[in-house]
Amino acid sequence: MRIIAFFVAAALLGAGGASAADLAPRAVEPAAPVYLPFTWTGFYAGANIGADFSTSKFTDMPAGNGLPWNAIGDTFSPDRTGFTGGIQAGYNWQMSHFVLGAEADFGYLGGTGTASSNLTPLTVGHIGTGYYGTLRARAGFAVDRLLIFATAGGIVADQAAYMSDTGLTATSKTGAQGGWTAGGGVEYAFTDNWTVKLDALYYDLGSKTVNDGNAVSGPTFRIKNSGELVRLGINYKF
């Protein structure tokens, strides 16, 4: 009887211990972090620096009396390589991997350039410093935080191009001109709010005719202005 009582007591104690263990709190597994993919949708603004490579093609045209300054059709083209810097702002809208948007920017065109007529070194074409602004559409393909895009739109810029002839006269400057611009680039988001980009734009401002104010016998030149911008920029995404 004593042996039977011993085994009954041991069984009851084991059952009680198991029940207590079952009631003890269990460790909760931490939830796996939820990954939210980056989106390019939203407004952004930033700044850029880079280089401007531009040219102005001068063509000698007949004045009001039908005579050219040197020779009809004489051409010469000063080039300019200078610093450019500015600000930009825009909006992106992402659909799956495709990104559409619009961007506006305003900047400075630095540097100057000169070139002489093929017929006389006294007739000189000049490019000066100026400003530019663009309004462009953007379309691109995004792979998470990397965006590859193309862009095109309108531009207004001042090449400040004019002709001077030593000791004789100088024409007016071309001033602000409207034209078109197109290019592309890449942009990378290194945080959820900050992105860095590299882009290149070609722009064409068309042609403008200038003279020294004497439309009858003064110098008359047609000037075609164009160039390229290469820029490194940074944006803050709101």
ROSE-821479 format. One record per residue: x, y, z of N, C-alpha, C in turn; residue in one letter. Coordinates in nm, 4 decimals, padded with zeros to 6 digits. Last residue first. Example, Ala and Ser with C-alpha at 12.3 -4.5 7.8 and 13.67 -1.06 7.14 Angstrom:
% ROSE-821479
ATOM      n.x      n.y      n.z     ca.x     ca.y     ca.z      c.x      c.y      c.z resn
ATOM  01.2850 -00.2250  00.7080  01.3670 -00.1060  00.7140  01.2900  00.0030  00.7870    S
ATOM  01.3190 -00.5690  00.7800  01.2300 -00.4500  00.7800  01.3200 -00.3300  00.7800    A
This chain:
% ROSE-821479
ATOM      n.x      n.y      n.z     ca.x     ca.y     ca.z      c.x      c.y      c.z resn
ATOM  01.0049  06.6509 -05.0605  00.9124  06.6811 -04.9520  00.8121  06.5671 -04.9300    F
ATOM  01.3392  06.6072 -05.1249  01.2050  06.5591 -05.1592  01.1124  06.5779 -05.0397    K
ATOM  01.5950  06.8082 -05.2347  01.5244  06.7641 -05.1158  01.3810  06.7295 -05.1554    Y
ATOM  01.8732  06.7471 -05.4519  01.7336  06.7824 -05.4303  01.6872  06.7332 -05.2932    N
ATOM  02.1575  06.8548 -05.6342  02.1054  06.7878 -05.5162  01.9629  06.8378 -05.4920    I
ATOM  02.3523  06.8073 -05.9372  02.2557  06.8738 -05.8508  02.2171  06.7901 -05.7307    G
ATOM  02.5627  06.8943 -06.1940  02.5488  06.8058 -06.0791  02.4585  06.8766 -05.9787    L
ATOM  02.5387  06.9358 -06.5487  02.5176  06.9838 -06.4124  02.5104  06.8690 -06.3114    R
ATOM  02.6026  07.0849 -06.8501  02.6281  06.9619 -06.7752  02.6279  06.9990 -06.6283    V
ATOM  02.4567  07.2252 -07.1357  02.4754  07.2372 -06.9907  02.5009  07.0982 -06.9341    L
ATOM  02.5375  07.3641 -07.4529  02.5098  07.2474 -07.3690  02.5376  07.2819 -07.2234    E
ATOM  02.3991  07.5758 -07.7181  02.4969  07.5314 -07.6195  02.4529  07.4061 -07.5474    G
ATOM  02.3505  07.8650 -07.9353  02.3176  07.7305 -07.8871  02.4228  07.6885 -07.7849    S
ATOM  02.2525  08.1216 -08.1574  02.3042  08.0844 -08.0252  02.2573  07.9446 -07.9850    N
ATOM  02.3367  08.3030 -08.4367  02.2670  08.1813 -08.3929  02.3322  08.1319 -08.2645    K
ATOM  02.2996  08.6184 -08.5637  02.3708  08.5404 -08.4626  02.2837  08.4223 -08.4201    I
ATOM  02.3614  08.8271 -08.8340  02.2681  08.7274 -08.7792  02.3487  08.6370 -08.6867    R
ATOM  02.4465  09.1683 -08.8439  02.4892  09.0299 -08.8291  02.3742  08.9454 -08.7761    F
ATOM  02.5376  09.4638 -08.9865  02.4213  09.3793 -08.9592  02.4678  09.2342 -08.9576    T
ATOM  02.6725  09.7866 -08.9453  02.6960  09.6426 -08.9502  02.5699  09.5659 -08.9116    P
ATOM  02.4997  10.0542 -09.1307  02.5744  09.9971 -09.0188  02.5937  09.8473 -09.0328    G
ATOM  02.3412  10.1713 -09.3212  02.4780  10.1375 -09.3603  02.5610  10.0753 -09.2479    S
ATOM  02.0729  10.1514 -09.2173  02.1007  10.1748 -09.3597  02.2404  10.1277 -09.3972    V
ATOM  02.0473  10.1233 -08.9467  01.9930  10.0162 -09.0286  02.0262  10.0323 -09.1766    A
ATOM  02.2306  10.1774 -08.6927  02.2240  10.2375 -08.8259  02.1784  10.1289 -08.9235    N
ATOM  02.2452  10.0165 -08.4750  02.1429  10.1202 -08.4736  02.1301  10.1922 -08.6060    G
ATOM  02.4202  09.8153 -08.5221  02.4643  09.9222 -08.4321  02.3646  10.0369 -08.4241    D
ATOM  02.2369  09.5010 -08.5051  02.3160  09.6041 -08.5741  02.3519  09.7130 -08.4747    N
ATOM  02.1269  09.1570 -08.5309  02.1656  09.2750 -08.4527  02.2385  09.3736 -08.5428    V
ATOM  01.8994  08.8904 -08.5366  01.9761  08.9876 -08.6153  02.0014  09.1125 -08.5324    T
ATOM  01.9115  08.5578 -08.4150  01.8662  08.6940 -08.3940  01.9568  08.7879 -08.4731    K
ATOM  01.8039  08.2124 -08.4009  01.8872  08.3217 -08.4527  01.8241  08.4575 -08.4238    S
ATOM  01.7866  07.9574 -08.1415  01.7538  08.0149 -08.2712  01.8469  08.1280 -08.3084    G
ATOM  01.8697  07.8359 -07.9152  01.7966  07.9613 -07.8986  01.7580  08.0263 -08.0312    L
ATOM  01.8909  07.5216 -07.7923  01.8986  07.5959 -07.9177  01.8093  07.7181 -07.9044    D
ATOM  02.0684  07.3005 -07.5734  01.9673  07.4035 -07.5971  01.9968  07.4793 -07.7265    Y
ATOM  02.1009  06.9956 -07.3998  02.1361  07.0738 -07.5184  02.0275  07.1784 -07.5369    Y
ATOM  02.1952  06.8931 -07.0766  02.0930  06.9534 -07.1621  02.1590  07.0183 -07.2828    L
ATOM  02.2441  06.6412 -06.8370  02.3019  06.7176 -06.9468  02.1880  06.7658 -07.0353    A
ATOM  02.2851  06.5583 -06.4859  02.2107  06.5688 -06.6107  02.2870  06.6517 -06.7130    D
ATOM  02.2774  06.3848 -06.1894  02.3681  06.4329 -06.2923  02.2887  06.4388 -06.4218    L
ATOM  02.1742  06.4157 -05.8453  02.1494  06.3892 -05.9868  02.2631  06.4449 -06.0721    K
ATOM  02.0578  06.2930 -05.5333  02.1648  06.3577 -05.6085  02.1460  06.3209 -05.7555    V
ATOM  01.8188  06.3458 -05.2690  01.8629  06.2807 -05.3919  01.9765  06.3610 -05.4544    T
ATOM  01.6619  06.2952 -04.9558  01.7673  06.3615 -05.0324  01.8072  06.2777 -05.1533    W
ATOM  01.4663  06.1392 -04.8276  01.4353  06.2776 -04.8632  01.5380  06.3442 -04.9537    N
ATOM  01.5599  05.8872 -04.7745  01.4203  05.8987 -04.8168  01.3858  06.0394 -04.8638    D
ATOM  01.8864  05.9009 -04.9312  01.8001  05.8864 -04.8139  01.6561  05.8957 -04.8655    T
ATOM  01.9726  05.8882 -05.1878  02.0592  05.8270 -05.0878  01.9971  05.8281 -04.9481    F
ATOM  01.8444  05.8405 -05.4933  01.7985  05.8813 -05.3604  01.8851  05.8124 -05.2558    A
ATOM  01.9712  05.9603 -05.7974  01.9746  05.8544 -05.6961  01.9329  05.9113 -05.5613    Y
ATOM  01.9398  06.0010 -06.1480  01.9192  06.0562 -06.0150  01.9129  05.9414 -05.9151    E
ATOM  02.0621  06.0917 -06.4713  02.0358  05.9905 -06.3698  02.0224  06.0601 -06.2348    V
ATOM  01.9435  06.2288 -06.7873  02.0329  06.2142 -06.6743  01.9944  06.0990 -06.5854    G
ATOM  01.8960  06.4479 -07.0757  01.8649  06.3367 -06.9873  01.9632  06.3292 -06.8740    G
ATOM  01.7448  06.6673 -07.3172  01.8594  06.5961 -07.2618  01.8144  06.4803 -07.1753    G
ATOM  01.6646  06.9843 -07.4642  01.6385  06.8420 -07.4441  01.7638  06.7757 -07.3908    A
ATOM  01.5010  07.2918 -07.5478  01.6094  07.2201 -07.4826  01.5680  07.0753 -07.4618    T
ATOM  01.4358  07.5850 -07.7484  01.4026  07.4523 -07.6957  01.5265  07.3879 -07.6354    W
ATOM  01.3822  07.9365 -07.6858  01.4153  07.8231 -07.7709  01.3726  07.6926 -07.7065    G
ATOM  01.4135  08.2935 -07.6669  01.3443  08.1694 -07.6358  01.3823  08.0601 -07.7329    G
ATOM  01.6498  08.5265 -07.5380  01.5899  08.4563 -07.6512  01.5219  08.3292 -07.6025    Q
ATOM  01.7725  08.8364 -07.4246  01.6994  08.7131 -07.3951  01.6351  08.6569 -07.5209    A
ATOM  02.0550  08.9633 -07.6204  01.9550  08.9675 -07.5142  01.8849  08.8341 -07.4955    G
ATOM  02.2413  09.0321 -07.8168  02.1241  08.9520 -07.8544  02.0166  08.9549 -07.7468    T
ATOM  02.3472  09.3771 -07.8136  02.3571  09.2376 -07.7705  02.2283  09.1630 -07.8044    K
ATOM  02.4286  09.5924 -08.0958  02.3576  09.5610 -07.9723  02.3780  09.4132 -07.9376    S
ATOM  02.7653  09.6348 -08.2233  02.6221  09.6104 -08.2353  02.5597  09.5965 -08.0973    T
ATOM  02.9999  09.8988 -08.2575  02.9612  09.7728 -08.1935  02.8101  09.7575 -08.2070    A
ATOM  03.2720  10.0582 -08.4386  03.1355  10.0464 -08.3889  03.1171  09.9142 -08.3165    T
ATOM  03.5601  10.1451 -08.4504  03.4536  10.1840 -08.5428  03.3163  10.1782 -08.4771    L
ATOM  03.7585  10.0468 -08.2870  03.7651  10.1870 -08.3262  03.6532  10.2331 -08.4152    G
ATOM  03.6986  09.7200 -08.3870  03.7874  09.8090 -08.3118  03.7909  09.9493 -08.3698    T
ATOM  03.3796  09.6188 -08.3810  03.4882  09.6417 -08.4763  03.5750  09.7522 -08.4181    D
ATOM  03.1831  09.3599 -08.2342  03.2486  09.4896 -08.2254  03.3564  09.4969 -08.3330    S
ATOM  02.8736  09.1930 -08.1840  02.9919  09.2136 -08.2660  03.0492  09.3517 -08.2389    M
ATOM  02.7409  08.9775 -07.9206  02.7417  09.0988 -08.0017  02.8712  09.1038 -08.0821    Y
ATOM  02.5461  08.7975 -07.6803  02.6369  08.7966 -07.7951  02.6260  08.9279 -07.8738    A
ATOM  02.4147  08.7058 -07.4469  02.4832  08.8363 -07.4477  02.5852  08.8438 -07.5608    A
ATOM  02.2599  08.4872 -07.4170  02.3998  08.4610 -07.4485  02.4826  08.5900 -07.4485    Q
ATOM  02.0050  08.4215 -07.2144  02.0743  08.5382 -07.2684  02.2202  08.5019 -07.2896    D
ATOM  01.7080  08.2181 -07.2526  01.8461  08.2422 -07.2087  01.9018  08.3652 -07.2769    A
ATOM  01.4539  07.9949 -07.1959  01.4805  08.1354 -07.2244  01.6195  08.1651 -07.1685    V
ATOM  01.3224  07.6879 -07.3171  01.4263  07.7600 -07.2462  01.4239  07.9067 -07.2883    I
ATOM  01.1062  07.3958 -07.2937  01.1434  07.5274 -07.3435  01.2498  07.5925 -07.2571    G
ATOM  01.1829  07.0460 -07.3217  01.0917  07.1568 -07.2975  01.1434  07.2860 -07.3562    G
ATOM  01.2682  06.7262 -07.1822  01.2604  06.8190 -07.2955  01.1606  06.9285 -07.2618    A
ATOM  01.4406  06.4320 -07.0686  01.3700  06.5566 -07.0419  01.3721  06.6462 -07.1644    T
ATOM  01.4699  06.1057 -06.9226  01.4862  06.1965 -07.0356  01.4028  06.3202 -07.0082    A
ATOM  01.6288  05.9147 -06.6568  01.5223  05.9965 -06.7152  01.5680  06.0701 -06.8407    F
ATOM  01.6455  05.6796 -06.4036  01.7058  05.7181 -06.5312  01.5988  05.7926 -06.6099    I
ATOM  01.6877  05.6454 -06.0632  01.5981  05.6942 -06.1681  01.6806  05.7352 -06.2891    L
ATOM  01.7038  05.4363 -05.7821  01.7737  05.4866 -05.9006  01.6728  05.5239 -06.0081    L
ATOM  01.5661  05.3120 -05.5817  01.6153  05.4470 -05.5563  01.6927  05.5079 -05.6736    R
ATOM  01.3894  05.1081 -05.7854  01.3952  05.1453 -05.6446  01.4437  05.2904 -05.6309    D
ATOM  01.4362  05.2116 -06.0755  01.4674  05.0839 -06.0123  01.4953  05.1156 -05.8654    V
ATOM  01.2374  05.3931 -06.3032  01.2951  05.3833 -06.1697  01.3191  05.2385 -06.1314    A
ATOM  01.2550  05.5859 -06.5854  01.2342  05.4491 -06.5385  01.3088  05.4350 -06.4067    F
ATOM  01.0889  05.8954 -06.6917  01.1985  05.8076 -06.6581  01.1542  05.6698 -06.6135    G
ATOM  01.0505  06.2222 -06.8052  00.9963  06.0865 -06.8092  01.1112  05.9906 -06.7840    A
ATOM  00.9637  06.5644 -06.7677  01.0593  06.4562 -06.7432  00.9847  06.3229 -06.7501    R
ATOM  00.9377  06.8851 -06.9259  00.8767  06.7594 -06.8831  00.9872  06.6571 -06.8614    A
ATOM  01.0498  07.2134 -06.8215  01.0637  07.0892 -06.8966  00.9765  06.9777 -06.8396    R
ATOM  01.1652  07.5259 -06.8502  01.0466  07.4558 -06.8023  01.0355  07.3310 -06.8867    L
ATOM  01.4488  07.7299 -06.7596  01.3832  07.6268 -06.8401  01.2563  07.5797 -06.7709    T
ATOM  01.6557  08.0164 -06.7935  01.5503  07.9459 -06.7215  01.4863  07.8444 -06.8129    G
ATOM  01.9608  08.2021 -06.7502  01.8709  08.1150 -06.8259  01.7639  08.0587 -06.7331    Y
ATOM  02.1870  08.4802 -06.8031  02.1022  08.3960 -06.7209  02.0143  08.3083 -06.8099    Y
ATOM  02.5341  08.5619 -06.8764  02.3896  08.5837 -06.8797  02.3176  08.4884 -06.7866    G
ATOM  02.8359  08.6904 -07.0267  02.7644  08.6171 -06.9236  02.6154  08.6494 -06.9302    T
ATOM  02.8972  08.6897 -07.3878  02.9133  08.7359 -07.2502  02.8400  08.6471 -07.1515    G
ATOM  03.0785  08.6574 -07.6820  02.9745  08.5971 -07.5979  03.0006  08.6428 -07.4553    I
ATOM  03.1560  08.8395 -07.9821  03.1695  08.8202 -07.8370  03.0521  08.7392 -07.7837    H
ATOM  03.3512  08.8804 -08.2739  03.2265  08.8356 -08.2117  03.2505  08.8022 -08.0656    G
ATOM  03.5179  09.1425 -08.4384  03.5227  09.0389 -08.3348  03.3821  09.0083 -08.2848    V
ATOM  03.7205  09.2763 -08.6684  03.5794  09.2438 -08.6482  03.5717  09.1220 -08.5572    T
ATOM  03.9954  09.2707 -08.6862  03.9329  09.3828 -08.6170  03.7848  09.3584 -08.5891    L
ATOM  04.0957  09.0697 -08.8432  04.0955  09.0471 -08.6978  04.0293  09.1596 -08.6200    P
ATOM  03.9096  08.9855 -09.1334  03.9866  09.0876 -09.0621  03.9822  09.0612 -08.9127    T
ATOM  03.8027  08.7480 -09.2335  03.8550  08.8472 -09.3271  03.9387  08.9548 -09.2594    L
ATOM  03.6983  08.5927 -09.0390  03.7988  08.5305 -09.1245  03.8660  08.6316 -09.2160    N
ATOM  03.6594  08.7707 -08.7311  03.6181  08.7426 -08.8675  03.7326  08.6771 -08.9441    S
ATOM  03.7393  08.6175 -08.4130  03.7505  08.7220 -08.5148  03.6983  08.6738 -08.6493    S
ATOM  03.5825  08.5545 -08.1007  03.6375  08.5010 -08.2249  03.6357  08.6122 -08.3291    A
ATOM  03.5457  08.4935 -07.7464  03.5569  08.5816 -07.8629  03.6105  08.5040 -07.9822    T
ATOM  03.3663  08.4520 -07.4354  03.4409  08.3999 -07.5490  03.4423  08.4989 -07.6634    G
ATOM  03.3205  08.3926 -07.0803  03.3090  08.4733 -07.2018  03.3899  08.4083 -07.3124    T
ATOM  03.1431  08.2857 -06.7824  03.2450  08.2742 -06.8855  03.2170  08.3644 -07.0038    G
ATOM  02.8137  08.1559 -06.6893  02.9375  08.2293 -06.6698  03.0338  08.2106 -06.7849    G
ATOM  02.4840  08.1764 -06.6408  02.5784  08.1310 -06.7433  02.7043  08.2159 -06.7316    L
ATOM  02.2652  08.0708 -06.3820  02.3614  08.1695 -06.4318  02.4538  08.1039 -06.5328    Y
ATOM  01.9145  07.9687 -06.3690  02.0570  07.9641 -06.3410  02.1362  08.0731 -06.4106    G
ATOM  01.6308  07.7828 -06.2837  01.6822  07.9157 -06.3145  01.8293  07.9167 -06.2780    F
ATOM  01.3784  07.5396 -06.3743  01.5035  07.5819 -06.3124  01.5427  07.7213 -06.3602    D
ATOM  01.1241  07.2960 -06.3329  01.1615  07.4313 -06.3732  01.2928  07.4662 -06.3048    A
ATOM  00.9747  06.9913 -06.4352  01.0792  07.0611 -06.3606  01.1019  07.1990 -06.4198    E
ATOM  00.7522  06.7173 -06.3994  00.7833  06.8466 -06.4600  00.8852  06.9167 -06.3715    A
ATOM  00.7030  06.3638 -06.4717  00.7116  06.4831 -06.3890  00.7377  06.6075 -06.4699    G
ATOM  00.6800  06.0100 -06.4237  00.6531  06.1287 -06.5045  00.6612  06.2511 -06.4141    L
ATOM  00.8146  05.6929 -06.4140  00.8049  05.8196 -06.3429  00.7839  05.9319 -06.4442    V
ATOM  00.7565  05.3450 -06.3748  00.7615  05.4617 -06.4620  00.7354  05.5895 -06.3818    F
ATOM  00.7158  05.1215 -06.2264  00.8547  05.1638 -06.2460  00.8666  05.2937 -06.3259    H
ATOM  00.4190  05.2336 -06.0925  00.5029  05.1147 -06.1046  00.6480  05.1603 -06.1188    S
ATOM  00.4348  05.5593 -06.1307  00.3383  05.4531 -06.1580  00.4187  05.3275 -06.1883    M
ATOM  00.5019  05.8674 -05.9728  00.5480  05.7334 -06.0069  00.4319  05.6369 -06.0226    Q
ATOM  00.5647  06.1922 -06.0405  00.4508  06.1032 -06.0190  00.4924  05.9651 -06.0657    W
ATOM  00.7306  06.4855 -05.9204  00.7326  06.3541 -05.9836  00.6070  06.2766 -05.9482    N
ATOM  00.8012  06.8279 -05.9663  00.7116  06.7277 -05.9097  00.7238  06.5999 -05.9909    Y
ATOM  01.0465  07.0846 -05.8791  00.9601  07.0076 -05.9664  00.8720  06.9114 -05.8903    G
ATOM  01.3187  07.3150 -05.9149  01.2070  07.2609 -05.8374  01.1167  07.1850 -05.9331    A
ATOM  01.6503  07.4549 -05.8841  01.5441  07.3858 -05.9570  01.4365  07.3389 -05.8597    Q
ATOM  01.9144  07.6948 -05.9368  01.8194  07.6256 -05.8506  01.7144  07.5594 -05.9380    I
ATOM  02.2649  07.7150 -06.0353  02.1261  07.7591 -06.0270  02.0450  07.6766 -05.9295    G
ATOM  02.5489  07.7718 -06.2462  02.4909  07.7339 -06.1182  02.3485  07.7848 -06.1105    G
ATOM  02.8339  07.7282 -06.4493  02.6905  07.7508 -06.4383  02.6437  07.7034 -06.3019    T
ATOM  03.1342  07.8519 -06.5936  03.0628  07.7968 -06.4788  02.9134  07.8235 -06.4927    F
ATOM  03.2180  07.7972 -06.9443  03.2124  07.8696 -06.8184  03.1355  07.7948 -06.7120    G
ATOM  03.3171  07.8503 -07.2598  03.3138  07.7452 -07.1584  03.3195  07.8143 -07.0234    T
ATOM  03.2180  07.9576 -07.5764  03.2289  07.9920 -07.4346  03.2242  07.8646 -07.3522    R
ATOM  03.3282  08.0632 -07.9005  03.2801  07.9611 -07.8069  03.2989  08.0100 -07.6647    D
ATOM  03.2482  08.2438 -08.1983  03.3107  08.2378 -08.0661  03.2454  08.1297 -07.9800    P
ATOM  03.2656  08.2026 -08.5264  03.1888  08.1476 -08.4143  03.2689  08.1467 -08.2853    S
ATOM  03.1888  08.3516 -08.8406  03.2872  08.3216 -08.7366  03.2104  08.2904 -08.6095    F
ATOM  03.1383  08.4118 -09.1904  03.0956  08.3566 -09.0620  03.2147  08.3374 -08.9686    T
ATOM  03.0144  08.5937 -09.4612  03.1311  08.5703 -09.3770  03.0838  08.5237 -09.2392    D
ATOM  02.7865  08.6660 -09.6004  02.8074  08.5247 -09.5709  02.9310  08.4946 -09.4895    G
ATOM  02.9267  08.9428 -09.7545  02.8038  08.8682 -09.7299  02.8370  08.7205 -09.7080    I
ATOM  03.1881  09.1007 -09.5811  03.1483  09.0254 -09.7003  03.0244  08.9443 -09.6659    A
ATOM  03.1715  09.3267 -09.3953  03.2944  09.2808 -09.4599  03.2636  09.2087 -09.5911    N
ATOM  02.9063  09.4274 -09.3901  03.0132  09.4957 -09.3185  03.1481  09.4587 -09.3789    W
ATOM  02.7304  09.4479 -09.7101  02.7679  09.3839 -09.5842  02.8721  09.4680 -09.5107    P
ATOM  02.4659  09.6420 -09.8605  02.6083  09.6107 -09.8471  02.6366  09.5432 -09.7132    L
ATOM  02.2052  09.7273 -09.8739  02.2406  09.6077 -09.9496  02.3855  09.5654 -09.9357    G
ATOM  02.1340  09.9267 -09.7093  02.1798  09.9680 -09.8420  02.2247  09.8497 -09.9270    N
ATOM  02.0739  09.7943 -09.4749  01.9646  09.8507 -09.5525  02.0053  09.8954 -09.6918    G
ATOM  02.3208  09.5258 -09.4996  02.2460  09.6284 -09.4274  02.1353  09.6829 -09.5177    A
ATOM  02.3675  09.1733 -09.5342  02.3592  09.3068 -09.5946  02.2753  09.4009 -09.5094    P
ATOM  02.5536  08.9998 -09.2752  02.4349  09.0167 -09.3580  02.4350  09.1567 -09.4214    M
ATOM  02.7667  08.7580 -09.1488  02.7617  08.8950 -09.2012  02.6463  08.9057 -09.3006    D
ATOM  02.6979  08.5630 -08.8744  02.6961  08.5653 -09.0203  02.6757  08.7090 -09.0668    T
ATOM  02.8168  08.3887 -08.5940  02.7921  08.5183 -08.6546  02.7967  08.5044 -08.8069    F
ATOM  02.7151  08.1648 -08.3577  02.7606  08.1711 -08.4970  02.7179  08.3043 -08.5581    K
ATOM  02.8184  08.0894 -08.0456  02.7377  08.1867 -08.1185  02.7949  08.1990 -08.2591    S
ATOM  02.8046  07.8285 -07.8018  02.8638  07.8898 -07.9201  02.7652  07.9877 -07.9812    T
ATOM  02.8932  07.6746 -07.4853  02.8020  07.7384 -07.5802  02.8791  07.7997 -07.6955    S
ATOM  02.8767  07.4948 -07.2097  02.9562  07.4949 -07.3329  02.8667  07.5504 -07.4438    F
ATOM  02.8901  07.5218 -06.8647  02.8160  07.5610 -06.9847  02.9129  07.5646 -07.1023    D
ATOM  02.8871  07.3116 -06.5764  02.9593  07.3835 -06.6809  02.8666  07.4093 -06.7992    A
ATOM  02.7679  07.3349 -06.2385  02.8185  07.2612 -06.3530  02.8916  07.3503 -06.4504    G
ATOM  02.5246  07.2847 -05.9779  02.6436  07.3515 -06.0309  02.6930  07.2701 -06.1489    I
ATOM  02.2033  07.3314 -05.8185  02.2953  07.2618 -05.9072  02.4155  07.3501 -05.9400    N
ATOM  01.9431  07.2569 -05.5758  02.0382  07.3455 -05.6415  02.1334  07.2634 -05.7264    A
ATOM  01.5894  07.2013 -05.5142  01.7311  07.1885 -05.4868  01.8141  07.2885 -05.5643    G
ATOM  01.2869  07.0210 -05.4436  01.3561  07.1450 -05.4782  01.5025  07.1283 -05.4425    A
ATOM  00.9802  06.8380 -05.5010  01.1206  06.8469 -05.4621  01.1764  06.9827 -05.5041    Y
ATOM  00.6794  06.6467 -05.4407  00.7491  06.7704 -05.4771  00.8950  06.7639 -05.4313    F
ATOM  00.6101  06.3058 -05.5524  00.6145  06.4184 -05.4601  00.6880  06.5386 -05.5155    G
ATOM  00.7279  05.9784 -05.6075  00.6155  06.0709 -05.6113  00.6327  06.1820 -05.5077    T
ATOM  00.9152  05.7864 -05.5848  00.9608  05.9158 -05.6358  00.8488  06.0186 -05.6384    W
ATOM  00.9444  05.5664 -05.3077  00.8631  05.6222 -05.4152  00.9167  05.7590 -05.4551    T
ATOM  01.0785  05.2612 -05.1852  01.0932  05.4048 -05.2068  01.0024  05.4491 -05.3208    F
ATOM  00.8790  05.0180 -05.0084  00.9628  05.0585 -05.1218  00.9652  05.2100 -05.1383    P
ATOM  00.9021  04.9175 -04.6848  00.8230  05.0065 -04.7695  00.9110  05.0537 -04.8851    L
ATOM  00.8981  04.6260 -04.5043  00.9774  04.7043 -04.6006  00.8841  04.7859 -04.6885    Y
ATOM  00.8537  04.5712 -04.1648  00.7813  04.5842 -04.2920  00.8621  04.6756 -04.3857    V
ATOM  01.0353  04.3386 -03.9637  01.0124  04.4766 -04.0114  00.9448  04.4772 -04.1483    P
ATOM  00.8626  04.0788 -03.7885  00.9581  04.1144 -03.8930  00.9297  04.2563 -03.9419    A
ATOM  00.8129  04.0949 -03.4382  00.7566  04.0989 -03.5738  00.8639  04.1415 -03.6736    A
ATOM  00.9676  03.8695 -03.2064  00.9520  04.0056 -03.2619  00.9013  04.0007 -03.4054    P
ATOM  00.7853  03.6262 -03.0237  00.8778  03.6494 -03.1341  00.8578  03.7916 -03.1891    E
ATOM  00.7586  03.6276 -02.6791  00.6915  03.6645 -02.8038  00.7964  03.6931 -02.9105    V
ATOM  00.7888  03.3628 -02.4451  00.8531  03.4754 -02.5147  00.7854  03.5009 -02.6488    A
ATOM  00.5128  03.2859 -02.2285  00.6067  03.2486 -02.3333  00.6636  03.3733 -02.4015    R
ATOM  00.4423  03.2508 -01.8809  00.4393  03.3314 -02.0046  00.5477  03.2886 -02.1033    P
ATOM  00.3137  02.9367 -01.7513  00.4200  03.0378 -01.7525  00.4147  03.1167 -01.8838    A
ATOM  00.1339  02.7306 -01.7690  00.0792  02.8619 -01.7408  00.1844  02.9723 -01.7451    L
ATOM  00.2871  02.5062 -01.8061  00.2005  02.5486 -01.9172  00.1471  02.6891 -01.8960    D
ATOM  00.4025  02.4856 -01.5559  00.4876  02.5222 -01.6699  00.4036  02.5710 -01.7868    A
ATOM  00.1783  02.4067 -01.4117  00.2410  02.5349 -01.3804  00.3291  02.5817 -01.4942    A
ATOM  00.1343  02.1539 -01.5231  00.0314  02.2572 -01.5375  00.0900  02.3941 -01.5103    S
ATOM  00.3631  02.0229 -01.4444  00.3395  02.0441 -01.5875  00.2374  02.1530 -01.6080    A
ATOM  00.3256  02.0139 -01.1676  00.4388  02.0864 -01.2254  00.4186  02.1163 -01.3717    G
ATOM  00.0960  01.8510 -01.1491  00.0908  01.9889 -01.1022  00.2039  02.0709 -01.1595    G
ATOM  00.1958  01.6112 -01.2445  00.0877  01.6780 -01.3175  00.0776  01.8228 -01.2779    A
ATOM  00.3841  01.5527 -01.0447  00.4267  01.5752 -01.1843  00.3212  01.6470 -01.2642    G
ATOM  00.2176  01.5130 -00.8185  00.3157  01.6220 -00.8200  00.3631  01.6512 -00.9615    L
ATOM  00.0752  01.2855 -00.9012  00.0032  01.4109 -00.8773  00.0987  01.5296 -00.8785    L
ATOM  00.2808  01.0987 -00.9186  00.2047  01.1335 -01.0391  00.1327  01.2651 -01.0228    A
ATOM  00.3611  01.0839 -00.6520  00.4559  01.1308 -00.7534  00.3835  01.1732 -00.8807    A
ATOM  00.1301  00.9752 -00.5338  00.1749  01.1096 -00.4963  00.2705  01.1669 -00.6002    A
ATOM  00.1276  00.7228 -00.6548  00.0143  00.8134 -00.6761  00.0557  00.9564 -00.6445    V
ATOM  00.3659  00.6114 -00.5558  00.3532  00.6373 -00.6996  00.2370  00.7318 -00.7305    F
ATOM  00.3005  00.5988 -00.2797  00.4172  00.6756 -00.3262  00.4033  00.7111 -00.4738    F
ATOM  00.0832  00.4222 -00.2715  00.0631  00.5620 -00.2313  00.1766  00.6503 -00.2811    A
ATOM  00.2128  00.1874 -00.3483  00.1068  00.2418 -00.4343  00.0855  00.3878 -00.4018    I
ATOM  00.3814  00.1521 -00.1255  00.4397  00.1684 -00.2603  00.3382  00.2321 -00.3543    I
ATOM  00.1977  00.1136  00.0814  00.2854  00.2302  00.0845  00.3464  00.2566 -00.0536    R
ATOM  00.0824 -00.1211  00.0000  00.0000  00.0000  00.0000  00.0853  00.1253  00.0000    M
